[in-house]
Amino acid sequence: MNLKGKHIILGITGGIAAYKSATLIRLLVKAGAEVQVVATAAALEFIRPVTLSALTGKPVISEFFTANTGEWHSHVDIGLWADAMVIAPATACTLAKMATGVADNMLVTTYLSAKAPVFVAPAMDLDMMAHPTTTRNLAMLAADGVHVIEPASGELASHLVGRGRMEEPEKIVEVLDAFFGKGKTMQGKRILLTAGPTIERIDPVRYIGNFSSGKMGYAIAEEAARRGAEVILVSGPTSLSVSHPGITKVDVESGREMYEACLKHFPQCDIAIMAAAVADYTPAEPRDKKIKREHEDVESIRLVKNPDIAAALGREKTSEQKLIGFALETDSAIDNGREKLSRKNLDAIVVNSLADAGAGFGTDTNKISIISADPSQDITTYPLKSKDAVAADILDYIETL
Ligand code: PMT
């Protein structure tokens, strides 16, 4: 029932399980979804396009152009139209192309353009499934945030028995339905979230800043809004924008401005998540005119401490509110995280370290551990994942608090 009105791209690749696509479409349409098939040429050797288009009510897209009319199919438009993309069956070949970005057909090109969550239901012979290459490709896709619908074990088309059978269409629909149903788990919650860097003006042309891109915080904002929360995103300067109507963005520049915005909104919020990289210090006397080298030699700038926003919220929070901090470390990450957790009176802290490749500033991935203030829960460690997937892990964790 969560699939009503959802736009689903069904990617079909060339495996014998393609015959199950007809049932999958039937179930998706029955659940109220609109389905657009994007099939590889090999898939259409297994199932006729007329069967698929009769069930979806839309022509099957397989090529970049329709040969007789010259009509161009925009993979970008299809990618943006979708609420989810499901590739079922996903062959070893397509998984490898997706993992490495080999966009030599309409399906993989659409995958690269899709902004929506992507699901793959692998289907192949048991030895191909068990091959280290396939395992590696699936791990890479999972790290990129792709949801893998694990294949079942049983009799395969080769008559061998083992793991590699595409999950049944009913189960795939169940997974999608549960995914969209998840959107409501934070309904009625109001979340204050900080993201991005702060910049501290020295004069009108120079500032002290840091390398935060805002990607981590914005990913949490989008995921929380998708789960039904009302999000107040207090953001330092970034090049990012938000797309969900459940997010109200408050733009700030300096740590002081971020502090004031947070103090104003916190009393109305149930949860605060502090993902911003706030400058600890700010120039004591910012100039209102550009400092000119010809006129004065500036060898040092006197700095004063910025207010600690997380610590201030930690002092203000009521027993009904949850406060989650972040710690960005370069060494002794867990020890430093624990110290900040207790000093700032947080309920949990998300620790990420620049010592881990692919973690921290700027990247599209992150590797985190979450330390709880509740000693019985202590520490949960996660593998390297896309920031979207990390955002989901963080919110899953917060939902348990
Ligand atoms: O934006 P990205 O490029 O995606 O990178 C994400 C990130 C690395 C910025 C993010 O994952 C992260 O770790 N954010 C916190 C960075 C940081 O400033 O950590 P910290 O250890 O210096 O601060 C500890 C906590 O206190 C943080 O929750 C911070 O927001 C908060 N703080 C710090 C200083 C201050 N004056 N006020 C604060 O509220």
Residues whose N, C-alpha, C, O or C-beta is under 5 A from the ligand:
A	BS01	PMT	G196 F211 S212 S213 G214 K215 M216 G217 M274 A275 A276 A277 V278 A279 D280 N306 P307 D308 I309 A310 G325 F326 A327 L328 N352 G360 F361 G362 T363
